[in-house]
Amino acid sequence: MSVFRTSRPARAGQYVALLAYLVFLAFPFLWLVSTAFKPPRELGSLHPTWIPKDPTLANFRQAFDEQPLLGAALNSLVAALGAAVIAVVIATPMAYVMARRRALLSKAATGWVVVSQAFPFVLVIIPLFLVLKNLRLINSVPGLIMVYVVWTLPFALWMLIGYVRAVPAELEEAAAVDGAGKLRTLVSVIAPLLAPGLVATALFAFISAWNEFFFALVLLKTPEKQTLPVVLTHFIGAEGVADLGPLAAAAFLATLPSLVVFALIQKRITGGMLAGAVKS
């Protein structure tokens, strides 16, 4: 069996490309942090610097004074957590059935799930708005959670199908021999093995809902019900002039929850991705 080894110049080129990619990804966040701590005179400087010369917390105080950031963050947290939990609970049994049944209908349903991800927001907002209006859930966080579940469910289902297929079918056969039904097999045998995949799927659903803007803008009208992405737009004036310092400070605070959650469960996410990539 031949062994392929990468030459040193090629390996060095790979590291340089990886470093350039990391810098490209980190640049917006680092510039955001720098802007959040700059005083107004540095924000208007013709020669901006990476590190603030006179760092200040005035932008954060002004951001909290001008907009209800804590209430908006709570609304975003409730909507994102609710959508992530409900989407995973619904998608898990659906993914189990679609992964184990290789019939034509199951394949067609899987294909439809993938194709549905290409639909633009504008295409579904009017039907969703009419449904929520009939249910009297317009301008409510529960109504927004329903919309987020509808929007994140296809992606969650698509992810979990791969994780279920990675679980050996022999385990289900052994459980059936012991007298376990389909529901008990799913809860007691399959679900524990899917834990990394469930965590990874829930995280992606949470981040998608936390960062979502369009649905929240259309469905939430009163200020006390609005989510954090919508409130961030209030730092932009009627003429399109942004209050850059407070906006950067608020945007920095809005980014922290996703980073903290990702840092805390990154090992489970990695394990879930590897599990979904392995076929028995």
KAJO-V868778 format. One record per run of one state. SS is the DSSP state (A for helix, B for strand, O for the rest). FROM is the first residue (numbers start at 1). LEN is the number of residues. If there is no record, write none. Layout:
SS;FROM;LEN / SS;FROM;LEN
//
This chain:
O;1;7 / A;8;29 / O;37;3 / A;40;4 / O;44;14 / A;58;9 / O;67;2 / A;69;32 / O;101;3 / A;104;13 / O;117;4 / A;121;14 / O;135;6 / A;141;25 / O;166;3 / A;169;9 / O;178;4 / A;182;12 / O;194;1 / A;195;17 / O;212;2 / A;214;6 / O;220;3 / A;223;3 / O;226;2 / A;228;8 / B;236;1 / O;237;5 / B;242;1 / O;243;1 / A;244;21 / O;265;1 / A;266;12 / O;278;3
//
